[in-house]
Amino acid sequence: MTKTAERQRTRTAAAPAVQAPSPAGDRGRRRLADQARAYAFLLGGLVCFALFSWYPAIRAVVIAFQKYTPGSPPEWVGTANFTRVWHDPEFTAAWRNTLTFTLLALLLGFAVPFVLALVLNELRHWKAFFRVVVYLPVMIPPVVSALLWKWFYDPGAGLANET
């Protein structure tokens, strides 16, 4: 046998068998089964989400249009509740207080720390000191807690080992 014939025989013997394509209907059924399994896994989460989010929200909208007193059946009043609240002088004060609180919280909770961080970032000489001052209140409680637990479980003089 010549080398060329041997190479050709080896090549044809090593070639993998080609699998016939599956029918299109089988592929669609397999994909549908995979999707059904995925939807089955999602069902539990969707039920919990609907139970704890959608139901209370829908129930709140329904109650908003009713005169609701615990112990008696609700009475449908339409938009009378909204009219009464809109004409209440305390409603305006409540809105003003809410907006004031929101603006101050955004200003003091976002804008001031942001500007302060920009200023501290530009410092050259006191940068390390201010980093320590900022991070120290965050780092002290876990360190103290770890030291207390270490002392509590100390094999020689720990509180848990004294009887």
Z-matrix of the N, CA and C atoms (Angstrom, degrees):
N
C 1 1.441
C 2 1.523 1 108.32
N 3 1.311 2 115.09 1 138.64
C 4 1.452 3 118.83 2 -179.14
C 5 1.516 4 110.20 3 -83.26
N 6 1.340 5 114.49 4 165.34
C 7 1.467 6 118.94 5 -178.91
C 8 1.522 7 111.24 6 -65.47
N 9 1.313 8 117.16 7 -37.14
C 10 1.463 9 120.11 8 -178.94
C 11 1.517 10 110.58 9 -65.41
N 12 1.312 11 116.64 10 -43.56
C 13 1.464 12 119.93 11 179.65
C 14 1.520 13 110.24 12 -65.09
N 15 1.323 14 117.47 13 -37.01
C 16 1.470 15 120.89 14 179.39
C 17 1.531 16 110.56 15 -67.10
N 18 1.326 17 117.11 16 -40.84
C 19 1.471 18 120.36 17 178.32
C 20 1.521 19 110.84 18 -63.67
N 21 1.320 20 116.37 19 -43.33
C 22 1.461 21 119.29 20 -179.92
C 23 1.517 22 110.70 21 -64.46
N 24 1.331 23 116.81 22 -40.08
C 25 1.457 24 119.98 23 179.64
C 26 1.524 25 109.58 24 -65.36
N 27 1.330 26 117.99 25 -39.83
C 28 1.457 27 121.63 26 179.74
C 29 1.528 28 110.09 27 -67.10
N 30 1.307 29 116.67 28 -41.49
C 31 1.464 30 119.82 29 179.84
C 32 1.517 31 111.42 30 -62.92
N 33 1.282 32 117.33 31 -44.05
C 34 1.464 33 119.08 32 -178.23
C 35 1.514 34 110.82 33 -70.75
N 36 1.320 35 118.07 34 -31.72
C 37 1.460 36 120.17 35 -179.93
C 38 1.524 37 110.66 36 -73.34
N 39 1.344 38 117.99 37 -31.73
C 40 1.456 39 120.83 38 -176.34
C 41 1.522 40 112.01 39 -84.30
N 42 1.301 41 118.48 40 -13.44
C 43 1.460 42 120.29 41 -177.73
C 44 1.527 43 109.64 42 -66.25
N 45 1.318 44 117.36 43 132.35
C 46 1.466 45 119.55 44 -179.04
C 47 1.518 46 111.02 45 -71.56
N 48 1.293 47 113.86 46 152.62
C 49 1.457 48 119.31 47 178.69
C 50 1.528 49 108.70 48 -72.19
N 51 1.293 50 116.60 49 136.05
C 52 1.461 51 121.35 50 -179.94
C 53 1.513 52 108.16 51 -87.41
N 54 1.340 53 115.02 52 128.16
C 55 1.457 54 119.26 53 -179.23
C 56 1.522 55 108.64 54 -84.27
N 57 1.288 56 115.38 55 137.61
C 58 1.458 57 119.91 56 179.51
C 59 1.526 58 108.84 57 -68.14
N 60 1.309 59 117.57 58 138.87
C 61 1.465 60 119.31 59 -179.91
C 62 1.524 61 110.86 60 -63.06
N 63 1.330 62 114.47 61 142.36
C 64 1.462 63 118.35 62 -179.62
C 65 1.519 64 109.13 63 -76.49
N 66 1.286 65 116.55 64 154.07
C 67 1.464 66 119.18 65 179.31
C 68 1.531 67 110.66 66 -62.19
N 69 1.319 68 116.02 67 151.25
C 70 1.467 69 120.75 68 -176.60
C 71 1.524 70 111.55 69 -62.31
N 72 1.295 71 118.41 70 -34.36
C 73 1.469 72 121.23 71 -179.48
C 74 1.516 73 111.97 72 -65.83
N 75 1.338 74 117.43 73 -36.36
C 76 1.467 75 121.37 74 179.32
C 77 1.525 76 110.33 75 -65.55
N 78 1.327 77 116.41 76 -41.04
C 79 1.452 78 121.01 77 178.97
C 80 1.531 79 110.66 78 -63.60
N 81 1.311 80 117.72 79 -42.02
C 82 1.464 81 121.91 80 179.45
C 83 1.520 82 111.68 81 -64.85
N 84 1.349 83 116.68 82 -39.78
C 85 1.470 84 119.86 83 178.60
C 86 1.518 85 110.95 84 -66.37
N 87 1.328 86 117.18 85 -38.46
C 88 1.457 87 120.97 86 179.18
C 89 1.532 88 110.18 87 -65.63
N 90 1.329 89 117.08 88 -42.79
C 91 1.462 90 120.78 89 178.73
C 92 1.530 91 110.14 90 -64.32
N 93 1.324 92 117.91 91 -40.07
C 94 1.461 93 121.69 92 178.49
C 95 1.521 94 110.57 93 -64.53
N 96 1.333 95 117.41 94 -38.51
C 97 1.466 96 120.43 95 178.25
C 98 1.524 97 110.76 96 -66.44
N 99 1.338 98 117.45 97 -40.76
C 100 1.468 99 120.23 98 177.01
C 101 1.521 100 110.98 99 -64.05
N 102 1.322 101 117.51 100 -41.59
C 103 1.461 102 120.42 101 178.67
C 104 1.519 103 111.14 102 -66.29
N 105 1.318 104 117.38 103 -38.66
C 106 1.465 105 120.10 104 178.93
C 107 1.525 106 110.02 105 -63.11
N 108 1.309 107 117.06 106 -39.48
C 109 1.462 108 120.47 107 177.84
C 110 1.533 109 110.25 108 -64.54
N 111 1.321 110 117.04 109 -42.33
C 112 1.469 111 120.73 110 178.82
C 113 1.525 112 110.77 111 -63.64
N 114 1.329 113 116.99 112 -43.14
C 115 1.468 114 119.51 113 178.60
C 116 1.525 115 111.39 114 -66.68
N 117 1.319 116 117.55 115 -32.30
C 118 1.467 117 119.91 116 176.96
C 119 1.523 118 110.61 117 -65.07
N 120 1.335 119 117.22 118 -38.64
C 121 1.463 120 119.75 119 177.16
C 122 1.532 121 111.05 120 -68.80
N 123 1.318 122 117.52 121 -33.98
C 124 1.462 123 120.88 122 179.30
C 125 1.525 124 112.64 123 -74.01
N 126 1.312 125 117.24 124 -22.44
C 127 1.459 126 121.21 125 -173.56
C 128 1.524 127 112.64 126 -58.76
N 129 1.327 128 118.28 127 -42.79
C 130 1.461 129 120.95 128 -179.83
C 131 1.515 130 112.12 129 -61.34
N 132 1.318 131 116.79 130 -45.12
C 133 1.459 132 120.65 131 178.52
C 134 1.519 133 112.06 132 -65.34
N 135 1.326 134 116.67 133 -40.04
C 136 1.460 135 119.63 134 178.98
C 137 1.519 136 111.76 135 -66.48
N 138 1.327 137 117.20 136 -37.88
C 139 1.468 138 120.31 137 177.54
C 140 1.522 139 110.06 138 -63.90
N 141 1.327 140 117.62 139 -45.80
C 142 1.474 141 120.56 140 178.10
C 143 1.523 142 110.90 141 -63.00
N 144 1.326 143 117.26 142 -42.12
C 145 1.460 144 120.46 143 179.51
C 146 1.521 145 110.66 144 -62.76
N 147 1.321 146 116.73 145 -43.76
C 148 1.465 147 120.11 146 179.37
C 149 1.519 148 110.88 147 -66.08
N 150 1.315 149 116.82 148 -40.50
C 151 1.458 150 121.00 149 -177.07
C 152 1.518 151 111.89 150 -67.48
N 153 1.319 152 117.72 151 -40.23
C 154 1.464 153 120.46 152 -174.11
C 155 1.531 154 113.72 153 -101.23
N 156 1.323 155 119.49 154 -7.25
C 157 1.466 156 121.03 155 179.15
C 158 1.524 157 112.13 156 -120.73
N 159 1.313 158 116.72 157 -57.49
C 160 1.454 159 119.54 158 -174.53
C 161 1.518 160 112.06 159 -70.70
N 162 1.327 161 117.85 160 -45.59
C 163 1.463 162 119.86 161 -177.54
C 164 1.529 163 111.89 162 -60.15
N 165 1.344 164 120.36 163 -49.09
C 166 1.470 165 118.41 164 178.34
C 167 1.529 166 112.96 165 -62.26
N 168 1.322 167 117.55 166 -36.38
C 169 1.466 168 119.66 167 -179.79
C 170 1.526 169 110.82 168 -66.73
N 171 1.310 170 116.98 169 -45.17
C 172 1.468 171 120.63 170 179.25
C 173 1.524 172 110.20 171 -66.28
N 174 1.321 173 116.43 172 -40.59
C 175 1.472 174 120.60 173 178.83
C 176 1.529 175 110.94 174 -63.61
N 177 1.330 176 118.22 175 -38.03
C 178 1.465 177 121.69 176 178.36
C 179 1.524 178 110.96 177 -64.90
N 180 1.321 179 117.59 178 -39.48
C 181 1.463 180 120.40 179 178.00
C 182 1.524 181 110.12 180 -64.94
N 183 1.325 182 117.52 181 -41.71
C 184 1.469 183 120.73 182 179.32
C 185 1.525 184 110.31 183 -64.79
N 186 1.332 185 117.57 184 -44.36
C 187 1.468 186 121.28 185 -179.11
C 188 1.529 187 110.69 186 -65.43
N 189 1.334 188 118.38 187 -29.75
C 190 1.464 189 121.00 188 -179.96
C 191 1.525 190 111.78 189 -61.52
N 192 1.304 191 118.10 190 -26.06
C 193 1.461 192 121.82 191 179.95
C 194 1.525 193 112.44 192 -98.49
N 195 1.318 194 118.05 193 12.37
C 196 1.460 195 121.81 194 -178.55
C 197 1.516 196 110.61 195 -124.89
N 198 1.331 197 114.95 196 155.89
C 199 1.460 198 120.36 197 168.42
C 200 1.521 199 104.36 198 -91.50
N 201 1.307 200 115.12 199 108.43
C 202 1.467 201 120.55 200 -170.92
C 203 1.515 202 109.39 201 -113.86
N 204 1.308 203 116.55 202 118.36
C 205 1.461 204 122.49 203 172.38
C 206 1.516 205 107.19 204 -126.59
N 207 1.326 206 117.09 205 128.01
C 208 1.464 207 119.05 206 179.50
C 209 1.529 208 110.92 207 -59.63
N 210 1.297 209 115.81 208 136.52
C 211 1.457 210 121.55 209 178.85
C 212 1.515 211 113.49 210 96.52
N 213 1.318 212 118.36 211 -13.22
C 214 1.465 213 120.53 212 177.46
C 215 1.526 214 108.16 213 -128.41
N 216 1.324 215 116.65 214 155.68
C 217 1.468 216 118.37 215 -178.68
C 218 1.529 217 110.74 216 -67.62
N 219 1.336 218 117.30 217 143.13
C 220 1.469 219 119.80 218 -179.36
C 221 1.529 220 111.37 219 -67.76
N 222 1.321 221 114.65 220 146.30
C 223 1.465 222 121.40 221 -179.86
C 224 1.526 223 108.32 222 -115.25
N 225 1.337 224 116.88 223 129.74
C 226 1.460 225 121.57 224 -178.10
C 227 1.523 226 109.28 225 -74.45
N 228 1.354 227 117.07 226 122.68
C 229 1.464 228 121.03 227 -179.41
C 230 1.523 229 112.13 228 -120.18
N 231 1.299 230 118.82 229 -1.61
C 232 1.461 231 121.77 230 178.37
C 233 1.518 232 111.81 231 70.29
N 234 1.325 233 116.81 232 -130.88
C 235 1.463 234 121.06 233 -176.77
C 236 1.525 235 112.86 234 -92.47
N 237 1.308 236 118.27 235 12.05
C 238 1.475 237 121.18 236 -178.78
C 239 1.527 238 111.28 237 -61.62
N 240 1.320 239 118.07 238 -36.64
C 241 1.474 240 120.58 239 178.20
C 242 1.529 241 110.87 240 -62.35
N 243 1.327 242 116.65 241 -42.64
C 244 1.461 243 120.66 242 -179.41
C 245 1.530 244 111.11 243 -68.10
N 246 1.321 245 116.82 244 -39.04
C 247 1.468 246 120.54 245 177.87
C 248 1.520 247 110.65 246 -63.19
N 249 1.324 248 116.21 247 -43.68
C 250 1.465 249 120.35 248 -179.56
C 251 1.529 250 110.87 249 -63.21
N 252 1.323 251 117.67 250 -43.52
C 253 1.463 252 120.90 251 -179.81
C 254 1.527 253 110.39 252 -67.30
N 255 1.319 254 117.77 253 -40.00
C 256 1.460 255 121.27 254 -177.37
C 257 1.525 256 111.47 255 -63.38
N 258 1.320 257 117.71 256 -33.84
C 259 1.471 258 121.31 257 -179.16
C 260 1.519 259 112.83 258 -91.06
N 261 1.300 260 118.87 259 0.52
C 262 1.466 261 122.30 260 179.30
C 263 1.533 262 109.12 261 -79.61
N 264 1.351 263 118.75 262 127.93
C 265 1.469 264 119.70 263 -179.54
C 266 1.531 265 113.11 264 -66.74
N 267 1.307 266 117.83 265 -25.88
C 268 1.467 267 119.82 266 178.69
C 269 1.525 268 111.77 267 -70.15
N 270 1.326 269 116.63 268 -23.30
C 271 1.463 270 120.42 269 178.66
C 272 1.529 271 110.61 270 -63.77
N 273 1.330 272 116.71 271 -42.48
C 274 1.465 273 120.93 272 178.28
C 275 1.520 274 110.54 273 -64.04
N 276 1.332 275 116.40 274 -42.44
C 277 1.470 276 120.02 275 178.71
C 278 1.528 277 110.56 276 -64.69
N 279 1.325 278 116.61 277 -39.00
C 280 1.466 279 119.99 278 179.20
C 281 1.524 280 110.84 279 -64.18
N 282 1.345 281 117.34 280 -41.69
C 283 1.460 282 120.34 281 177.89
C 284 1.516 283 111.20 282 -64.38
N 285 1.336 284 116.61 283 -42.55
C 286 1.463 285 120.76 284 179.67
C 287 1.530 286 110.18 285 -62.29
N 288 1.338 287 116.96 286 -44.71
C 289 1.470 288 120.32 287 178.72
C 290 1.527 289 111.55 288 -63.37
N 291 1.324 290 116.82 289 -40.63
C 292 1.466 291 120.69 290 179.98
C 293 1.522 292 111.22 291 -64.43
N 294 1.325 293 116.84 292 -45.11
C 295 1.467 294 119.99 293 179.22
C 296 1.524 295 111.58 294 -65.64
N 297 1.345 296 116.95 295 -40.20
C 298 1.467 297 120.09 296 177.89
C 299 1.521 298 110.71 297 -62.32
N 300 1.330 299 116.03 298 -46.81
C 301 1.462 300 120.26 299 179.61
C 302 1.526 301 110.95 300 -61.42
N 303 1.330 302 117.10 301 -43.27
C 304 1.464 303 120.73 302 -178.91
C 305 1.524 304 111.35 303 -63.56
N 306 1.328 305 116.82 304 -45.56
C 307 1.467 306 119.61 305 -179.72
C 308 1.524 307 111.84 306 -65.21
N 309 1.336 308 116.89 307 -42.26
C 310 1.467 309 119.15 308 178.43
C 311 1.529 310 111.43 309 -66.42
N 312 1.334 311 116.67 310 -39.12
C 313 1.467 312 119.74 311 178.96
C 314 1.526 313 110.67 312 -64.13
N 315 1.330 314 116.85 313 -41.08
C 316 1.466 315 119.37 314 177.67
C 317 1.521 316 111.48 315 -66.98
N 318 1.321 317 115.88 316 -41.28
C 319 1.460 318 119.52 317 -179.00
C 320 1.523 319 111.02 318 -66.75
N 321 1.331 320 116.62 319 -50.15
C 322 1.465 321 120.25 320 -176.88
C 323 1.526 322 112.59 321 -77.55
N 324 1.311 323 117.28 322 -24.85
C 325 1.460 324 119.88 323 -177.21
C 326 1.512 325 114.79 324 -94.97
N 327 1.329 326 116.74 325 -15.46
C 328 1.461 327 118.58 326 -178.14
C 329 1.532 328 112.23 327 -127.36
N 330 1.307 329 117.21 328 -55.50
C 331 1.466 330 120.48 329 -172.52
C 332 1.522 331 112.02 330 -67.28
N 333 1.326 332 117.62 331 -47.95
C 334 1.471 333 120.23 332 -178.27
C 335 1.530 334 111.08 333 -63.32
N 336 1.342 335 120.13 334 -49.52
C 337 1.473 336 118.27 335 177.67
C 338 1.528 337 113.37 336 -62.15
N 339 1.324 338 117.20 337 -33.28
C 340 1.461 339 120.03 338 179.16
C 341 1.528 340 110.76 339 -65.40
N 342 1.323 341 116.69 340 -47.42
C 343 1.469 342 120.61 341 178.99
C 344 1.522 343 110.12 342 -64.76
N 345 1.326 344 117.05 343 -41.60
C 346 1.461 345 120.95 344 178.49
C 347 1.531 346 111.02 345 -61.75
N 348 1.334 347 117.54 346 -40.53
C 349 1.463 348 120.77 347 177.74
C 350 1.524 349 111.22 348 -64.54
N 351 1.323 350 117.00 349 -40.53
C 352 1.463 351 119.53 350 177.50
C 353 1.523 352 111.45 351 -63.14
N 354 1.335 353 116.88 352 -42.64
C 355 1.465 354 120.56 353 179.91
C 356 1.525 355 110.30 354 -65.27
N 357 1.345 356 116.85 355 -45.98
C 358 1.465 357 120.09 356 -179.02
C 359 1.523 358 112.02 357 -65.31
N 360 1.312 359 117.00 358 -30.21
C 361 1.458 360 120.34 359 179.48
C 362 1.529 361 111.53 360 -69.82
N 363 1.315 362 117.06 361 -26.39
C 364 1.459 363 120.97 362 -179.51
C 365 1.527 364 112.94 363 -84.93
N 366 1.318 365 118.29 364 -12.10
C 367 1.467 366 120.84 365 179.33
C 368 1.520 367 110.08 366 -67.41
N 369 1.331 368 115.55 367 149.03
C 370 1.459 369 118.59 368 178.27
C 371 1.514 370 111.43 369 -109.73
N 372 1.314 371 117.03 370 -47.94
C 373 1.460 372 120.23 371 -172.16
C 374 1.525 373 112.71 372 -83.18
N 375 1.307 374 118.68 373 -36.45
C 376 1.464 375 121.53 374 -173.32
C 377 1.527 376 112.63 375 -102.90
N 378 1.318 377 118.90 376 11.57
C 379 1.463 378 122.01 377 -175.36
C 380 1.530 379 111.73 378 -60.41
N 381 1.326 380 118.35 379 -47.17
C 382 1.473 381 121.51 380 -178.71
C 383 1.523 382 110.72 381 -64.76
N 384 1.324 383 117.42 382 -40.94
C 385 1.462 384 120.79 383 179.47
C 386 1.529 385 111.02 384 -60.93
N 387 1.330 386 117.49 385 -46.81
C 388 1.460 387 120.44 386 -178.45
C 389 1.527 388 111.76 387 -69.16
N 390 1.327 389 118.26 388 -31.10
C 391 1.463 390 119.78 389 174.42
C 392 1.520 391 110.55 390 -63.37
N 393 1.328 392 116.51 391 -42.26
C 394 1.469 393 120.46 392 177.62
C 395 1.521 394 110.07 393 -63.81
N 396 1.325 395 117.58 394 -44.40
C 397 1.466 396 121.57 395 -179.40
C 398 1.528 397 110.81 396 -62.48
N 399 1.321 398 117.98 397 -37.22
C 400 1.462 399 121.15 398 -178.95
C 401 1.525 400 111.15 399 -74.97
N 402 1.332 401 118.42 400 -42.39
C 403 1.461 402 120.97 401 -174.36
C 404 1.522 403 113.92 402 -87.22
N 405 1.316 404 118.70 403 -16.98
C 406 1.462 405 120.95 404 -178.14
C 407 1.531 406 113.03 405 -59.93
N 408 1.329 407 120.31 406 -46.36
C 409 1.468 408 118.86 407 178.27
C 410 1.524 409 113.50 408 -63.13
N 411 1.311 410 117.08 409 -24.95
C 412 1.459 411 120.45 410 178.52
C 413 1.524 412 110.63 411 -78.95
N 414 1.326 413 117.77 412 -34.96
C 415 1.457 414 121.76 413 -173.32
C 416 1.524 415 114.30 414 -90.28
N 417 1.320 416 118.91 415 -22.83
C 418 1.468 417 120.25 416 -176.25
C 419 1.534 418 112.71 417 -65.19
N 420 1.333 419 121.54 418 -48.66
C 421 1.469 420 119.50 419 -176.95
C 422 1.527 421 114.99 420 -57.79
N 423 1.342 422 121.40 421 -45.02
C 424 1.460 423 118.55 422 178.49
C 425 1.530 424 112.86 423 -65.21
N 426 1.334 425 117.37 424 -35.75
C 427 1.466 426 120.35 425 179.74
C 428 1.521 427 109.85 426 -67.20
N 429 1.329 428 117.32 427 -45.54
C 430 1.468 429 120.77 428 178.39
C 431 1.523 430 110.18 429 -62.47
N 432 1.313 431 117.32 430 -41.75
C 433 1.462 432 120.79 431 178.55
C 434 1.528 433 110.94 432 -61.96
N 435 1.321 434 117.68 433 -44.15
C 436 1.466 435 120.57 434 178.83
C 437 1.522 436 111.15 435 -62.85
N 438 1.329 437 117.36 436 -41.94
C 439 1.469 438 119.92 437 178.97
C 440 1.525 439 111.64 438 -65.99
N 441 1.322 440 117.59 439 -39.22
C 442 1.471 441 120.24 440 177.89
C 443 1.523 442 111.22 441 -64.01
N 444 1.338 443 117.43 442 -44.26
C 445 1.461 444 119.55 443 179.03
C 446 1.529 445 111.07 444 -66.35
N 447 1.332 446 117.07 445 -35.79
C 448 1.464 447 120.25 446 177.03
C 449 1.524 448 109.95 447 -63.35
N 450 1.336 449 116.84 448 -43.18
C 451 1.467 450 120.85 449 178.70
C 452 1.526 451 110.28 450 -67.50
N 453 1.328 452 116.78 451 -38.21
C 454 1.462 453 121.11 452 -178.25
C 455 1.530 454 111.22 453 -63.30
N 456 1.325 455 117.69 454 -39.19
C 457 1.466 456 121.89 455 -177.74
C 458 1.527 457 113.22 456 -101.79
N 459 1.312 458 119.08 457 15.14
C 460 1.459 459 122.29 458 178.75
C 461 1.527 460 109.45 459 -59.84
N 462 1.355 461 119.07 460 128.45
C 463 1.468 462 120.72 461 -176.49
C 464 1.523 463 113.64 462 -62.56
N 465 1.323 464 117.81 463 -31.36
C 466 1.461 465 119.46 464 -176.69
C 467 1.515 466 114.18 465 -88.03
N 468 1.321 467 116.84 466 -49.37
C 469 1.461 468 119.86 467 -172.61
C 470 1.522 469 112.38 468 -127.22
N 471 1.310 470 118.46 469 20.94
C 472 1.459 471 120.86 470 -177.77
C 473 1.518 472 112.82 471 -73.31
N 474 1.324 473 115.61 472 150.20
C 475 1.458 474 120.62 473 179.76
C 476 1.525 475 111.87 474 -63.87
N 477 1.316 476 117.91 475 -33.12
C 478 1.460 477 120.80 476 -178.83
C 479 1.526 478 111.46 477 -72.11
N 480 1.331 479 118.14 478 -20.61
C 481 1.461 480 120.88 479 -177.30
C 482 1.518 481 112.74 480 -97.50
N 483 1.319 482 118.29 481 -7.30
C 484 1.462 483 120.20 482 178.13
C 485 1.517 484 109.00 483 -85.77
N 486 1.332 485 115.30 484 133.29
C 487 1.469 486 118.90 485 178.51
C 488 1.500 487 111.64 486 -121.56
